[in-house]
Amino acid sequence: MTTDSPGRKLPTIQICETEFYVDAYQGVLMEKDNINNQLHVVEMIPCDDHFEFIYDKQTKGIYEGMWIGVLPESTEYVWIRPLSMTDPEGMELLIKDQHGRWFDNNKESPVIKINGHEFYVDELRNSFREVANRWNLINFKRVDKIGDQYGIYFDSRVKNVAFPHEVEQAKQTDSPLKHLIEFVQVPDGRALARMLNEYKNINNENSRVEATHHRAAKRKGKNI
């Protein structure tokens, strides 16, 4: 499936055994076998790092009844990742077409590895931000403490924190998620603050040295 740009392939996610294309440009999920069946994010509940909605397995769409009280057995409460995270290419196209801006602070952000994947320590966004996908953010507040270790329940499928209900499922002995979700260590708040401070000091020193070299080069040019 392509959209918005010639040759663009859309990523997919699965909801209750039905596969959907993810299109961040249009802000919709489209059923793979019936693209006219679309789930719009404006009809979902926006949360800090995900969307929630009640899914109707019979219609393969967002449940149109009341979202309170006893719900039909054909419904299921669903969490999905931000469309920008799943379809970063579509999000980049949207930003470009709307003449939006992204403040890039990569030079000010140290890089750490989380389960083998590189993430910026992004102080501006209070998040670990994946180097390969700037829309994939792990907020610092998602860090847990187990015993004396700080870390996150990392879902290797999405390179992000697993949803709480998925963590509980992964703890079951026979769960298929058991080998996909694991607790991995990350720096705690103090370590992050120290890391950011040291990185800023290094950057400031590098800037000072560059400025000194620049002034020296200008003086040398005037003397020729």
N, C-alpha and C positions, 0 to 999 in steps of 0.2 A: 504493500500500500504506500502510495506517495502522495504528498500534498505540499502546497506552499512553495515548493522549489522543485524544478524538474529532477527526477531521479532520486528524490529523498525517500528513504525507507523509514517507516515508523516503527518504533519499538512496541512490544506488546506486554501486557500483564494478564494474569488469569484471575477471574472473579467467579468463585463457585463453579469451577469446571468449564467456564466459558471464556474464550480468549478475546481480548479487546486491544485494539490499537490505541496508543497514547499519542495525542496531538497537542502539545503545549501551545503551539501557535494559535489554534482555534479554541483551546481550553475545553477539549472534549475527549471522551473515550468513545470509540466506535467498535461495535461488535465486528469481529473479523469476518464472520460468515454473513453478516448483514449490516453493511456500513451505514444504512439509513437508521439503524438503531443506535442512538447516541445518548451518552450520559454527560451532561454539562456540569462543570465544576461549580457554576453559580447556584446550582440546586443542592450542593453539598454543604456540610458544616466545615468551615475552614478552621483549622487548629494551628498551633505553633509550627509543627513540622509535618503535618499530614492533613488529609481530608477524611471526613466520616460521613456515611450515609447508610440508609436502610435499602438493601437490595432485594428486589422481588425476583425470585428464581423462575417464576412462571413467565413473566413478561421480559425477563432479562434487562430490566431497567430499574430506575429509582422508584421505590415504593410510593404510590400516590396517595395512600391513606394517611391517617393520623400517625405521627411518630411517637405517640405516648400510649400507655396502657398495654393490654394484651395484643400482641401482633400475630398475624397469620403464620402458620408453620412454614409457609413458602418463602418467608422473608429471612434475611440474615443481616446483622449489623456488620458493616465493612469499613476497614481502614485502608486508605491507599496513600502512596507517597506523593509529594508535590509533582505535578506534571512536568515542571521545569527540571526536576532532578532526573526523571525517567527519560525525558525527551529534551536534552540540553540543546540539540541542534535547532529544534523548533523554537525554543525560548530565545536563542541568539537571533533567529530571523525576526521574531516579534519585536525584540528590543531595537534591532536595526530599522525595521519598517516604521516603528513609532518614534524613531530618533531619540531613543532612551539612552541613558548613560550608566556605566558601571564604574564605580571608583575602584581602581586596581591598586591595592596596597601590598602587592607581592614582595616588593623590595624591602618592606618593613616587617615582613612576616617570616619567622623561622619555619623550617619544615621538619616534621617528625614522621615516623612510619607507624601506621596502625595496622597490625596484622599483615604487614608487608606492603601496604599501600601508602603512598606519600600524601600527606595532608599539610596545608599551611596552618599555622597557629594564628588565626585571624582575629586580632584584638578588636578591630572595628565592628565585626559581626558577632563577637563573643562565641566563636565557633571554630571547630576544626573544619577546614574547607579543602576538599579533595583537589589536588593539583591537576588531575586529568579532567575534572568536571567541576567547574566553579559553582555550579548550582547544587552540588551535593554537600550539605552542611550538617555537622553534628554539633549541636549547641553544647557549650561547656556544662550547662546544668544537667545534661543527660549522664554525666559521670557519676557512677555509684561507688560506694565503698563496701567491700566485702572483706571482713577481717581487718587486716592492715593494708590491703591493696585497693588502689583506686583504678577503676576501669569502666568499660562499657560492654554490654552484651552485643557483640558485633555480628551482623548478618552478612556473610560473605557473598550472598546473592546480589545485594544492593550496595554493599560497602557503606553501611550505615548502621545505626542502632536498631536492633530488632524491636518490634512492637511488643508491649507487655504481654499480651495474650500469646504471642509466638514464643516468648521466653519461657512461659509456663509449659507450653506444648513441648518445647525442646528438652525440658527436664524429665519428660517421660521416657522410660527405658526404650520403648519400641517406636519412638517418634522419628519420622523421616527428617525432622529439623535438627536432630541431635548433633549431627556432624556439620551442620551449616551455620549454627549459632553457637558462639562460645564467648566466654568472658575473657577479654584481653586488657592488659594494663595500659593506661595512659597517664600522663603527668597530672598530679593534683594541682589545685589552685596556686599553692605557693611555688611549686616547681614551674608552673606556667609563667607566673609573674617574674620569677628569677630569670627564666629563659628569655622572655620578652625584653627585660631590662638589659641583659647582657647583649642581646642582639642590637638593641638601640644604641648602646655604647659603641659597639663595633662599627655600626653604620655611621655614627657621628664622627668617629675617628677617621674612617675612610673618606668621609666628605671633607674633613679638615685637611687631610693629606692631599686630596685632589685639588682643593682650593689653593693650597700652598704651591703645588706644582703648576697650576694654571697662572698664578700671579708671577711665578718665577719665569715661566715661558714668555709672558707678556713683556716683562722687563728686559729679557734677553733679546726679544724682537726689536725693542726700541733702541737698543745699543748697537744694533747692526748698521 
